[in-house]
Amino acid sequence: MATRFLLFSLFLLVCGAAGSDDPTTSRRRYGEIPLPGGLGPESIAFDCNGAGPYAGVSDGRVLKWNGPSRGWSEFSVPLPNRNRALCDRTTDPNSEPACGRPLGLRFNHATCDLYIADAYFGLLRVGPNGGVAEHLADSAEGVRFRLTNGLDIDERTGVVYFTDSSAVFQRREYLMSFNRGERSGRVLAYDARNKRVN
C-alpha cells in the first residue's frame, strides 16, 4: 500500500496556527495523494512557482500533481520514442532499462528547469513546460553510469551534484550490490556552463 501513495509533509505556517504539540494540527500536516495504477514514487520536487509536487514514478515518467480536481498529468518522459504500450503504468522492474526509472528530482529555481537522475538514462533535464527530457550525461571518465540516483543543485553556480550508486549493478540488481558489499559508487558534478561532468 505504501507504493500506491505519495506521502508528503506540509508544515502549517499560518499565523496563529496551533502549536506542534496539538494532535489535531499534527494530523493535518500529512496527506495522501493516490498515484495512478499503483505506480511507486521515488522522489518529489516542487517547481520554482511552488507548484506540484512532481513525482518520478516506476514506469519512467515524471508526473505533476495539479490539485484534487485535475489530478496527475504527465510532465516528462525520458525518450522521444518511448514504448507506451510497454512502459505506461508498468511496475515490472524488468521493463526499467527500456522505460527508465527517475530516482532523483530537483528544480533549478534560477531557470525553472527540472533535473532528473534516471537510474538507466543518466542525468536528464527538462524545461519548465515539460516534455521529452534532454540527455545531459550518461558517463564520466570513460565509465558509463549504471545507477544514477540522487541529485542536488548549487543554486549559486548552477552545478548539479549527483550520485552514480554503482559502476557494476543496475537498479533492478540492487540486492546483489548490497550482498556483495560493492563500493564503486561515485559523487559527480555536472557544470551546465561547459556541459561537462567532473
N, C-alpha and C positions, 0 to 999 in steps of 0.2 A: 504494500500500500504506500510505503514511503516514496517509491519511484513514481507514483502516479501524481504526486502533488509537489508543487513548488512551495516550500515554506520560506517565508521571509519575515524579517523583523522590522516593524515600523515603530520608531520612537515618537511618542506623543510630545511634541514640543509646543503645545498650545499653552498660552499664558493662562495660568490659573488651573491647569490640569492637576489631577490628584497626584500625590507623591508615589514613588516607585514601590512603596510597601503596600499600596492599596491593591487587593486581589482583583477587583473589577478592572482597574487600569491595566494590570499585568495581562489579563485575558484578552484585552483589546489590542495588545501590541503585536499579536501574531495573527496571520490569516493564511488560509489555504487557497491556492488557485489551481484548479484541476487542469492538467495538460491533456491535449487530445490523444486518444488511443493508447494510453498507458506509457507514453514516452517518458524516459527518465531524464531529468535535468542534471547538469554538472556544474554550471557556473551561471551567475546572473550579473547584469550590469544595468545601470541607468544612464540614459544619454545626457548630452550637455544641457538639455532643457528640463531634465528631471523626469522625462517620460520613461515608461517601462513598467516592470522590468523586462529586459531582453534575456532569453534563456537559450543556451546551447543545449540541444537535445540529442537523444541517442540515434536519431535517423540522419544526422549530419547537418540539419538545418539550424539556423538561429531564428527563434520566434520572438515576436513582440507582443506584450500584453497591452491591449487597447482599452481596458476597463470592462466591467461586467456586462455592459450592453453589447459590446462588439467582440469581446473575447480575444483570442490569439490570432495573429496573422503571420505569414511567412515574411521574415525580414531579409534573410540572406541564405544563399546556398554556396557550397564550395566549388562547384564546377558548372560551366555553361551547359554541358551535355549530360548532366546528372540523370541517371536512370530512375525516373519517378516510380515506375512500376515496381522496381526492386527496393528502392530506398524509402519512399514516403511512408511514415508510420511504422517502419520496421524497428524491432528491438533485438534483432538477431546479431550478436557480435561478429558472426562470420561475414556479414554484409558491410562491416565498418571500413575495410580497405577501399571499397568502391564508393561508399556513401559519405565517408568522413565521420569524425566524432569531435565536435568542438568542445574542448575541455576548459579553456581559459578565455574570458571575455573582458575587455576593458576599452572604454571610450577615451580618446584623447580629447579633453574638454576644450583645447585650443582650436582644434579643427573639426570636432564632432565626428571624426572617423572612428569606426569600431575596429579594433584589432582582435584577431581570433587566433588562439593557439589550437590548431586542429591536430589531433593525435596522428593522423595519417598524411595530411597535406602540408603540414608545417605552419609557418607564420603567414597569416592572411590579413587583408584589410578590406573593409567595405565602407563606402561613403555614407553620409547621413541619411540618404534616401533608400539605402539597402540595395539589394540585387545580388548579382554574382560577385563573389569576393575575388579580389586581386591577390595572386600568389606572390608573396614577397621573398620568402626564403624557404628552402627545403633541405639545406645542408650548410655545414660550416667546416672550414679547414679540410675539405675533401671527404667529410663523413656525413652521410645522409641522416636526417632526423628519423628516429623510429617511434618516438613517443613525446611529441610536443605537448606541453601540459599547461602550466600556469604562466601568467604574464602580468606585468605592471608597466606603467609609463611614467617617465620623469617628465612632468608637465612643463618644466622649465626648458629642457633641452629637446624634448620630443623623442628621446631614446627609449626604445621598447626593450625591456628586460624580460626574458622568458626562459623556461626550462625545457630541456630535452631529457626526459627522465631515464632514457636508456638508449644506448647505441646498438643494442643487441635485440631486445624484445619489443614487439608492438603492444599496444594497449590490451588487446584481447588475450595476450600471453603474460599479463602482469603477474599472475601467480607463480609462473616459472621464474620470473625475475626475483620475486621475494624469496622463493625456496632456495635459489642458488646464491643469494646474497650479492647479486650483481650490482656493481658500483660504477657503471660507465656514464651516469647522468652528468649533464653539464648545465651551467647557467650561462646564457648567451645575451648579447646586446645587439639590437638592430638599430642602426643610425639611419633615419629616414632621409637625412640630407644627402648622404653619399650612397645610400641603398646597399650598405654592407653590414654583414654580421661579424662581430668580433667575439 
